[in-house]
Amino acid sequence: MPSQRFAPPSEVPGLAARRIAADIVDGVLHKHRTLDDQLDGSGAHPGLKTLADRDRALMRRLVATVLRRLGTLGHVLSRLLDKGIPSDAPRAQSALLIGAAQILWMDVPDHAAVDLSVRLVQSDRRAARYAGLVNAVLRRCAREGTALVEEVAAQSLDLPPWLLARWSAHYGEATAREMALALGHEPSLDLTVKSDAAQWASRLHGETLPTGTVRMLLHGSVTMLPGFAEGQWWVQDAAATLPARLFGDVKGKSIADLCAAPGGKTAQLAHAGAQVTAIDRSPARVTRLRENLARLSLQAETVVADAVEWAGPAEGFDGILIDAPCTSTGTIRRHPDVAWLRQESDVTAMTVLQQRLLRKSVSLLKPGGTLVYCTCSLEPEEGEQAVATLLASEPALRRVPIEASEVAGLDEIITGDGDLRTLPSHLPNADPKLGGLDGFFATRLVKS
């Protein structure tokens, strides 16, 4: 047996997950990198390969909690620090944020949260001198932090001020605060099942929503859940399932999904019997879409192209679905980095692209065909106003109002104009983790 005399000491359990979490938080806050880029694909953090599933889940929850509660964390730490968070050592900042998030909102013993945060700064050359500060501040957080959180609970600090102001102006202050409150909770996992939602809800220990989505709390890896390998369901927020329904019966109809990846709506349409052409400009995203369709045993033609430049078939399509690129402010409950990576100026930039896609879609649509336009944005410029601009310039289009019966009887998500508008505060539940929807806008237009 080889000697173990010189074997390196094993790392403290949980430290690797926290180190990677700190790197990813730094990536969002200081390098403006999205969570998706850092967690998946070619740009993913190299340390993720070495993490066990349990540590990977812990790392994701650490990152999400920090970003979901960033404004409140900033308030708490500013009250506990005489000179503010050290600006010359990012690891000290991330260690404080991660430590405080565990103490205030996660089921982690206070002593472990403090100790592991101290170890994080001790292992960083620039931050090591702040180890004593981190230790003292987090110990105070364990004693005083809850009271500091409560004193600002009604202020919606966990949204950037510009975003809260926009939502207050458009939806009213009370609704905006309800939305902000809903975004503070870790969301459930939503699954679109091929058939027998009640049976899958029972098997997965979840519940069936009025929309037919199976909603559950995830413990572990999605790929290990029953039915994943067999292609019996796919992950899709309940709100994201609604736009594809607005075509009605699509069996045998030609439908183009112009911004298709990762493919949830393509899968819905294909499963319902449509002849789907799925277009996306990203080769990597189209590869992922093809993999998802293969797992689900569903067929669709896939095209790597910029939809605005794509010629399309001469005969056109019976239906066009545009889930347009947008600011994605409706997905903050699942992608909390969006709140801190977006700026108000992004809204205007996105509306230019959305209008180009809308005008292109009209040229691809057969007379009598249906256009469904949707965005996962809560900004009116990307939803209601985008449609008003299109209708003013395209006399051949008319809006066909959505009926509540088409969206599981949910009257509250139908606007006065007959469009669909879901909010994070919709579908409340006694357990906040089982409530809420992504913010979506959708409209249905028909070409005369």
N, C-alpha and C positions, 0 to 999 in steps of 0.2 A: 504493500500500500504506500503511495507517495506521501511524503511528509507534508503536514499542514502547517509547519512551523512559520513559513513565510507567506501564508495566504493573507491577502488583504482583508482588513476588517469589513464586515458587512455594514451597509449604510443603514442609518436609523429608519425604521419603517415609516412610510408616508412622506419622507423628505423629498424623494425623487418627484412624486406627484406635485408637491408644492413648488419645487424648483421649476418644473415645466409650466405650471400655472403662472408663476411669476414672470417667466419669459413671455408667455402669451399675453398676459395683461400689459406688459411693457410694449409688446408688439402693437397692440391696439392703441394704447394711450400715447405712445411716443413715436411710433413708426407708421401709424395709420394703416395697419394691416388688418384685414378682416379676420374673423374667427374661422370662417370656412377655409381661407387660404392657409391658415396656420394649423388646422386640424386634419385636412385632407389633401390628397394630391401631391404634386411634385414639390410644393412649398411647405409641406407639413413639417412640424417640429421633429427633428431626427430622434429625439428621446422617446417619442410616443411608441416606437417599435419595441422598446424594452419594458414598457409598463404592462403589468397584469391588468385584466379587465376591471378588477375592483379599483385599482389605483387610477386607471384611465377615467372611470366614472367619477371618482373623487376629484380629479383634476378638472374635469369639465364643470362639475358643480361649483368648485372654488372660483373658476373664472367667471361663470355666469352670475354667481352671487355678487361678486365684486362689481361687475358691470351693471347689474340690475339695481344695485344699491349705491352706486358711485357717489351721487350727490349727498346722500345721508352720511355715507362714510367720510366724505370730505368735511362735513360739518362736525361730526364727532371728533375726528382727529385734529381739526383746527382748534377745538376747545381743549384738547388734551396736550397740545404742543404749544410751547411759549413762542417759538420762532417759525412755526409752520413746518410742513413736510420738507425734508431735505431735498433740494432741487439738484444737487450735484451727484447724487447717487440713486439712480432709478431703482436699484434693488432694495434700498431702504424703504422707498415709497411703496413698492409692490409688497414687501414683507409686512408693512404696517396695514395695508389694505386687506391682504389675505388673512392676517391674524385677526383683525377686527371683525371681518366678515364671519369668520368661524365662531368667534365669541358671541356675536350678536344674533346670528341667524342659522347657524349650523349645529348639528348634534355632535360637537367635538368638545372634549373636556378643555376647560380654560387653560390648564397647565400645559396641555399638549399644544394648543394653538400658540401659546407664548413661546414655548421652548423651540418649536420647529421654525417659527419666524426668526428667532434669534440665530438659530443655526443657518438660516438662509443668508442673513447679512454677514455672519462670520466667514462664510465661504466665498464672499465677494470682496475683491481687493479694495474697491472704492468705497464700499459700504461698511466694511468691518468695524470702522471706528464708531459707527452708530449702534453697535450691538446693545450697549447699555441703555441708550435712548429707547430703542425698540422694546426692550424688556420692560422698562419703567412705564412707557406709554400704554402697552398692551395690558399690563397689570392694572393700571388705572381704568382702562376700558372695561375690564372684567367687573370692576366695582361700580363704575359710574356710567358706562356706555348706554345701558337700557334707558335710563332717565334722559340722557341726551338725545336719544332717538325719539322718545315720546314727545319731547318739547317741540319737535319740528314735524311730527307725523302728518299734520294737516297741510303742509306747505308744498307737497309734490316736488321735492328737491331732486328726485331721481330722473327727471327729464330736463334736458337743456332748456333754459328759459325761452329761447326763440320758438321751440316746438310747443311748449305749454301755452305760450301766448297765441300761437296759430290755432291750436285746438280749442282754446277758450273762445276765440273770436268766431270760429265756424260752428262749433257744436254747443257752445254755452259753457260757462265756467263749471257748473255742477257736473255735466257730462265729462268734461275734460279731466276733472279730478277723479271721477269714477274710472276712467280709462287708465289714468296714471296709477291708480291703486291696483287695478287688475294686472298691470305690467310688472308689479313688484313680486308676483308669485311665480314660482317655477311651473311651467305648463305641463299638461299631460301629454301622452302620446296618442295621436289620432291615426286610425287605420281605416282605409277603404277596403272593404272585403268584397270578393267576387259574388258571394251568395251567403245566405243564412247568417245575418249579422248577429242575431240573438244567440245562436250556437257558438259563434266565435267570441262573443262578449263573455259568455259563461266560461268557455275554455281558457280565455286569457285573463279571467278575473277582472273584467272591465264592465262597462255599461254601454248600452246603445243610445245614441243621441237621436232626437227627432229626425235628423237628416239621414239617419242610417249609418253614420260613422260609428265605429267602435272606439271608445275612449277608455284609456287605462293609464295607470301609473307604471312607469318603466323601472324595473329593477334588473340591471345587467345589460347585456348587449341585445340590440334588436334582432340581429341575425340568429340568435339562439332561441327566439320565441317559436312556439309551434306554428306551422303554416308558412314560415318565411321561405325555407328551402323549397317547399312545394309550390310556391308562387300563389298562395291563396289570398294574399292581401298586399297592400303597399302603404307606406307611410304618407299621409296627406292630411293637412289641417282640415277640419270640418268645413270652414269657410271656403277653402280652395276647391272643394268638390262642387260648389254651387254653380259657377259659371258654365261648365260643360253641360249641365242639365237644361240650360236655357234654349238649346237647339230642339228640344223635344225628342221625338223618335228619329234616331239617326241611322237606323239599319239600312245599309246599302248606299248611303249618301257619301259624297266626297267632301271631306273636311280637311282644311289646312290649319295646322297648329303652328303659328308663325314664330313663336319664341318658346319652343317646346320643352327644352331640358329643365329639370331632370326627368320629366315625362309623366307626372301624375295625371294630368288632364288628357294627354295622349292615351294613356292606359284606359281611362274612363271611356273615352270615345271608341277606342278599339274594342273594348269589352262589350260595348253596347251595339257593336256591329257596323260601325262606320268604316269607310275606307280612308284611313288617315295618312296624310303626308305631314311629317313632323320636321320643321325647319329650325335650325339654330346655328348661329355663327361660330360657336366654339367647338372645335374638333373634340376636345377632351370631354365637353359636356354631352356631345352627341354620342360619344363612346359609352358614357355612363347611361345615357338613355337607352341605347341598344342593349346594354347588359341588363337593365331593369326589365325591358320588354321580354328578353329571353328568359329571365327567371319567371316571369308571369305567363309565359307561353302565349304572348299576344303579338299580333302582326301589325306593322306600320311601315310605310316607306319613310326612310330618314334621309335628310339632305343637310349637308354642311354648307351654309350660305348665309349671307346678310339678307334678311327678309326684304329690306328696302330695295336691294338691287336684284333680287331673284326674279327671273322672268315668269316662271310658273307655266302651267299648260295653257294652251290657247283656248280651250273650252271653259276654263275657269272652275270654280268650286261651288258646291251647294252651300257650304258654310265656311266661315273663317273665324278662328278663335285667336285673339291677340291677348296674351297675358304679358303686357308690355313691360320692358325695363322701366324701373321707377325708383323713387327714393326708398321704397320698401319700409316706410315708417309703420305700416300695419303689421310688420313681422317682428317688432321689437320684443314681444313676449318670448319668442323662440330665438331671436338673434339680438341680444341686448347690446352688442357692439354697434348696431346701426345708429342708436341714439347718439353715440359719441363720435361716430365717423362722418355723419352727414352734416351739411351746413345748409342754411336757408337758401343760399344761391344755387344749390343743386336742384331745387324744384324747377326753376326756370329752365335750366339746361336739359332736364329730362322731358319737359313738355315739348320741346322742339323735336326730339326723336319720336315721341309718341304721335305727334301730328303727321310726321313722315310715314310712320307705320300705318296709321289710320287711312291716309290717302292711298297708300299702296294697296291696302286690303280691299278698298272699293274697286280697284281695277282688276283684282283677282276674283271678284265675286260674280257669279251668274246673276242675271235678272231674276228677281224673286228669291235670291239667296239671303241667308241670315249671317249677320256679323255680330259676334259677341266680343265686346272689348272689356277687359278687366285689368285692374292693377291692385297690387298689395300695398297700396299707399293710402294714407288717411288725409292726404292733402287735396283740397277741392280742385286745384289747377290740374291735377293728374287724373281726375275723375269727372265730376259734374261739368267743370268748365271745359275740359277737353272735348267732351261730347257736344256741348253747346257750340263750340267753335267749328267742329266738323259738320254739324247739321246746318249751320249757317252758310257753309261753303259747298255743300253737297245736296242739292235739292232732290236728288234721286233717292235719298235715304229717309226713312221715317222710323221713329222709335215705336217699338211694340212693348207696351208696359208689362212688367213681370207681375204675375199673380202670386199671392201668398201660397196658394195650393201647389205651386211649382217648387217652392222652397220650404217644404215641410210645415206649412202653415205659420211660419214665423213672420207675422205682420210687422214686427218692429224693425225688420231689416229691409223693408221696402220704403223707398223715398216717395215724396209727393209726386214726382215725375214718373214713377214706375220703374226706377232703377233699383239696384241692390246696393246696400251699404251696411256692412257688418263692422262692429266695433269690438275692441278687446273686452269691454264690459258686458257684452251680450252673452246669453246663456249662463247666467250666474248659477253657482252651486254652493251648498253649505260648506263643502270643502273647496277652497279657492283653487287648489291644484286641478280640480276637475271641472272648473268653469272657464268661460271665456272663449273667444274666437280671434283668429287673426283679423286684422282690419282689411277688408276687401271692398272694392267698388266694381260693379259690373252693369253693363247696359246691353240691350238687345235691339239691333237695328236691322231693317229689311230693305233691300234694294229693289226699287220699282222697275 
